[in-house]
Amino acid sequence: MSSPSQASIEFDAICIGFGPAGIALSCVFEDAREQAQPLARHAIRFFESAALTQWHPELLLAGTDINHHVFRDLVTPRNPRSRFSFAMYLKSQGRMFDFGLLGRPASRAEWSDYVGWVSRQVDAQVQFDTQVADIEPQVRAGRLDHLRVVTASGTAATTRHLVLSTGSAPRIPALYHDLLGPRVFHTSQFLTRLGAFGANLPRRWMVVGSGQSASESVLELLERRDDILIHSVHRSLGFRLTQLGQFPNQVFSPSHVDYFHGLAHDARRQFLDWSKSTNYAGIDPDESLKLFSLIYEDRLAGRDRLRMQPYRVIHRVAQEGSAYRVVTTDKFTGQEDAFEVDAIVLATGYQQYPAVPLLASLQPWLREDSDGGLLIDRDYQVAVQENCDARLFVNGLSERSHGISDSQSFSLMALRAERIALALDQAISRQARPTAGDAIAAPVNANTATA
Ligand SMILES: Cc1cc2nc3c(=O)[nH]c(=O)nc-3n(C[C@H](O)[C@H](O)[C@H](O)COP(=O)(O)OP(=O)(O)OC[C@H]3O[C@@H](n4cnc5c(N)ncnc54)[C@H](O)[C@@H]3O)c2cc1C
């Protein structure tokens, strides 16, 4: 715990993470600045660990597309007149009419380019290449008075208002914790790890998972080596289709967030389980057909590149020399089976921790629910103890309190950013402005300050 006397620059608010959620928040302030609204007066600094904005670069694969409507971009649901919309992006690139003729969703490459295009216009207050390592409490007269945001390089800034837009964490089953490395990795490292093999891509693989990242990993590996052998391991009977129906997809609408947030703790958990099973861990019909056809055609040709392993529970993975021996059990018959692979891809998705690890040092000042998780109000503000004068908001880490649509999705990003910005404005306005405010509002990004 540090004392208030330790000098560091103070900001009205500090936002950690400048992925899509952080960018959407910055767009709110930039729109306000252009319209000379009071919201724009605050001195806000963003810290982003990456050197530049990229949207899930490790799975930026050819042939992949987005799974939300392009109207659900970084701004349109909040302000269709904002100049940071996907439509404005298309217009600026001269692709408005051709995009319309495509009659399909935007590719992931195009969406990533759109996110980068917006980012470059609203990143004047972003300090890139800056990983936040800790948030320390500064206590004065028994009260948590300020937050000290400490970066990995040891520099610090202080604030009373914090927004966490740090995204979800890769889910890595405990079985693999000691094996992680160049040959056992999560899809969040997919292209980097494949690239590191160069011309020596291993032949025998296991891909764990039944969702989109699993099918994409399988298809990419098949492209990269002709004599490859992939064990595709599933708890059910292979890849499931994602839920495309209009009715269940209404969970991604704003009214459902109100509904979900109004539920009791246990009901929220039940609702989340139900909505996850209807919307997560599924693949598109065309991908499903592609994978099934591939296995079928391989059989005709006497090839065996993709071996499906259905109803499997993996209960042991042991390194034996340069290979991994995988032992599985059939969920229903109990029959044990084993095979050997040279490398493993964990397409096991992402998770949100009930208690955010980055807030660990603040734990005594945070109020908890019965699972030890954060209590988050409808405006995404984290509930704190009475002796805490700092205010914290989560921007994209509220799956347990706001439901599936409000966490790992673009659907409500723009509306959520607006809600957080307004609540932040109120919180800051209730407190005195920091003395260094005017000086620190100067852009940190010389490249883009005038964009
Ligand atoms: C491959 C893939 C495809 C997807 N496709 C879709 C889709 O088509 N449609 C959809 O709605 N959703 C999709 N999603 C869900 C995805 O979560 C959202 O699209 C979106 O990326 C969420 O944005 P975010 O800013 O909350 O999180 P992230 O995109 O994860 O961004 C978080 C940012 O915070 C930074 N950060 C984290 N910790 C720190 C720290 N300590 N200090 C400083 N910076 C930090 C990270 O570097 C990152 O830039 C996809 C997810 C994946 C993995």
The ligand as a Gaussian input file, in Angstrom:
#p B3LYP/6-31G(d) Opt

LIG

0 1
 C      -11.409000     -14.879000     -32.295000
 C      -12.554000     -14.096000     -31.740000
 C      -13.571000     -13.649000     -32.561000
 C      -14.634000     -12.910000     -32.039000
 N      -15.622000     -12.523000     -32.896000
 C      -16.646000     -11.811000     -32.410000
 C      -17.678000     -11.357000     -33.289000
 O      -17.657000     -11.625000     -34.497000
 N      -18.691000     -10.620000     -32.762000
 C      -18.743000     -10.328000     -31.428000
 O      -19.683000      -9.645000     -31.000000
 N      -17.776000     -10.743000     -30.586000
 C      -16.739000     -11.466000     -31.039000
 N      -15.765000     -11.885000     -30.180000
 C      -15.865000     -11.536000     -28.733000
 C      -14.858000     -10.447000     -28.319000
 O      -14.723000     -10.550000     -26.933000
 C      -15.287000      -9.034000     -28.683000
 O      -15.365000      -8.987000     -30.040000
 C      -14.297000      -7.901000     -28.278000
 O      -12.984000      -8.192000     -28.632000
 C      -14.369000      -7.545000     -26.812000
 O      -13.660000      -6.334000     -26.663000
 P      -12.960000      -5.920000     -25.300000
 O      -12.317000      -4.605000     -25.545000
 O      -13.923000      -6.071000     -24.188000
 O      -11.851000      -7.045000     -25.043000
 P      -10.520000      -7.348000     -25.853000
 O      -10.761000      -7.349000     -27.310000
 O       -9.971000      -8.579000     -25.245000
 O       -9.557000      -6.123000     -25.509000
 C       -8.999000      -5.938000     -24.214000
 C       -7.806000      -5.022000     -24.344000
 O       -7.271000      -4.743000     -23.044000
 C       -5.855000      -4.830000     -23.099000
 N       -5.389000      -5.199000     -21.754000
 C       -5.704000      -6.308000     -21.054000
 N       -5.098000      -6.307000     -19.847000
 C       -4.389000      -5.143000     -19.782000
 C       -3.537000      -4.575000     -18.781000
 N       -3.313000      -5.169000     -17.601000
 N       -2.942000      -3.377000     -19.041000
 C       -3.159000      -2.744000     -20.222000
 N       -3.960000      -3.257000     -21.213000
 C       -4.562000      -4.438000     -20.987000
 C       -5.583000      -5.911000     -24.139000
 O       -4.283000      -5.772000     -24.692000
 C       -6.687000      -5.632000     -25.172000
 O       -6.275000      -4.721000     -26.160000
 C      -14.689000     -12.622000     -30.661000
 C      -13.681000     -13.087000     -29.821000
 C      -12.623000     -13.815000     -30.358000
 C      -11.558000     -14.325000     -29.428000

